[in-house]
Amino acid sequence: MSKEVGFLRCVGLLGVAALLLAGSSQAWARPYDEVNASGSLRVAVYADYPPFSSGKGEDVQGLDVELAAAIAKRLGVKVEYMILTAGESVDDDLRNGVWKGHYLGGGVADLMLHVPYDHLLAARNDNAVLFAPYFQEQLVVLTDPGQTGGSDLVAAFAEHKVGVELDSLSDQYLVGAYSGALRENVVHFANTTEAVAALRRGEVAGVMGTRSEIEGAVKLDRKKYHVGPMPMPGLIRTAWPIGMAVKVNAHDLANAIEPVLAGLAKDGSLAKLFTKYGLTYSPAPGE
């Protein structure tokens, strides 16, 4: 999937894929009393989306995977995972993930993680409830100071190569920004992880993408490089909150999860989880 789901896929500019399902074949998202009675919470997490979720079946791992387990534990139930490959838009993912299911079958989840917390997205998806933003995502640039020196980033990328994930928001922006002045130096990669690997090899001087993906890919080498924003005139939003979703009939499940998430944030568990994966924890506005 494109990893900049928070903004680009929210407005429907990208994506292709089918839905892959793991775990039970439960048919409907359930209100809280049914989840509690069953003793299990089924959570949808994205496929191939490190550092938030990757792997299959019992081997799935990542920040969102651990967050789902922590929520289930505090609700007093077990957790199971539904692995969701991104559709053409987040609207498709909400339909396949929590309120209708894919036409190939497999049911839906009780809870979906990593959903852009956006009022326009919520307004056009009245079969789902968006709630509980748990962090703020941001577009940033990773640079190699050895190549860019102290140059202004716009000037640096007019002279040096900058890597982006193909068909991502970063790609769309850099190709057209500054009257196309940077276009010839934009290098495309299958994903942000590959772009960061190219930076390490000295093939590009910078990488533009979401902070969480870049930090997750850099890991222990983070001190060698600089991570931060660059001027992005013409781009309406450079940061957006990421939250959760349930089916519209499961308001009570959302109401039960919200104080659990608040508790994880208050006692530092959420921040520790981000630190574990090498990410900066930026609370969503209002948290």
C-alpha positions, 0 to 999 in steps of 0.5 A: 500500500502507499504508506502515506495513507493519512493524507493522499489515500484519504482524498482518493488519489492512489492505490490498488489491491485486494483484501487479505484476511487472517484469523476467524471468518466472523461475519459482522462487526459487533457492539461492545457487549457481544465482543465482551461476551465472546472474549475476543476483539478482532482488529484490522491492521494493514498488511506490509506496513512497517513499523506499524504492522507486517507479517501474516497470521500469528507472525504479524508484528508492529506498533499497531499490532502491539497497541491492539493487544494492549487495548484488548488486554485492558478490555479483558478480552483476547485479541485476533488480527485481520490483515487488510491490504489497502484498497483504492481509498480509505473509504474502500478500507473502511467498507472492507474492514469494519462495516461490510467486508470484501466480496470474496468473503472473510467478514469484518473486524470489530476495530480498525487501526490507522485510520485518518481522523478527518471530518470529510472522511467521516462525513462520507462514511456514515456506516463507520465511526471514526474516533480516538486519534492516537498520534499525529503523522507528518511529512518530513525530509530525511537528509544526509548532511555529508551531501547537503551540507548546510544548504537550504533543502530546496536548493539542495534538491535542485542539485542532489537526488531525493528519493520518494515512494512511487505515486505517494504524496511526496512524489506528487508534491516534489515533481510539481513543486517550485514550478518543477525545479526539483522534478529531474532529481526526484528518484522513485522507489517501491517504498520508503524503506528502499529509498532510505537504503539508497540514502545509506548507499549515497545514491540520494541525498534525501528522502521525503515521506512520513515521519513514522516510516522514515524513522522506522527505516532509519532505526539506529542510524538516525543520529547520522542524518537529519529528519525534519520538515521542509518548506512545502508551499501549496500543500494544504496539509503536512500533518494529520491525526491517525485514529481508529474506526468501528461500525456505526452500530458499535458506538459502545465499543468506541466508548469503551476503547476511548478511556483505555487509549487515554489511560495508555497515553496518560501512563506513558505506555503509548509513548514507550511503544513508539520509542520501542519502534524508534519513532517520535511520539507526537500526540494528536491535537486535543490529546 
